[in-house]
């Protein structure tokens, strides 16, 4: 897996690589945090979200709670990172939560 390509994250943030050291520092911090999260989990989808520049990503509804998003995927019950409460499925994937909270996607 190659994790040094910032283009997906830069595109997601609406920035270009030539914007200077400040934006690259932010992007480097985000890339570092994403890689740290990825190293700590086993993804049954082989980090498809990351590899696609976060274009192929499960649908969630971001909640105000720090570590909680509602999973809007049709097959939520089959995901190892989901749990249900009543008829609602919540996402507990650390990478998906980070993307929702930090990158607002």
SVG drawing of the C-alpha trace seen along z (x, -y; Angstrom):
<svg xmlns="http://www.w3.org/2000/svg" viewBox="-36 -29 42 39">
<polyline fill="none" stroke="black" stroke-width="0.4" points="0.0,0.0 1.4,-3.4 0.4,-6.1 2.6,-9.0 0.2,-10.4 -1.6,-13.4 -3.6,-14.1 -6.7,-12.4 -6.7,-14.2 -5.8,-17.6 -8.6,-17.2 -11.0,-16.3 -10.0,-19.5 -10.2,-21.6 -6.5,-22.5 -3.7,-22.3 -0.2,-21.1 1.3,-24.5 -0.5,-26.3 2.5,-26.5 3.9,-25.2 1.0,-25.9 -1.5,-23.9 1.0,-21.1 1.6,-21.0 -2.1,-20.5 -2.3,-17.9 0.8,-16.1 -0.8,-16.0 -4.0,-14.6 -2.1,-12.0 -0.1,-11.0 -3.3,-10.6 -5.0,-8.6 -1.9,-6.3 -1.9,-5.8 -5.6,-4.9 -5.1,-2.5 -2.1,-0.8 -4.3,-0.1 -7.3,1.6 -7.9,4.5 -10.2,3.4 -12.3,6.1 -12.5,3.8 -8.7,3.3 -9.0,-0.5 -10.9,-1.0 -12.0,-4.4 -8.4,-5.6 -7.2,-4.1 -10.0,-5.9 -9.1,-9.3 -12.2,-8.9 -14.5,-8.8 -15.7,-5.2 -16.8,-5.6 -19.8,-4.4 -22.6,-6.8 -23.0,-8.1 -24.9,-10.8 -22.5,-12.7 -23.8,-13.2 -22.7,-15.7 -21.4,-12.9 -17.6,-12.8 -17.3,-9.1 -20.7,-8.3 -22.2,-8.4 -25.3,-6.7 -24.6,-4.2 -26.8,-4.8 -25.6,-1.8 -28.2,0.7 -26.0,3.6 -25.0,2.0 -25.8,5.2 -23.1,7.1 -20.3,4.6 -17.9,5.6 -17.7,2.0 -21.5,1.4 -23.7,2.0 -27.4,1.5 -29.6,-0.2 -33.2,0.5 -33.6,0.1 -30.6,-2.2 -27.1,-1.1 -24.1,-3.1 -20.6,-3.1 -17.7,-2.5 -14.9,-2.3 -12.2,-4.6 -11.1,-5.7 -14.7,-6.4 -15.4,-8.4 -12.2,-10.4 -13.1,-11.2 -16.6,-12.3 -15.5,-14.4 -12.2,-15.9 -12.8,-16.1 -16.5,-16.6 -17.1,-13.9"/>
</svg>
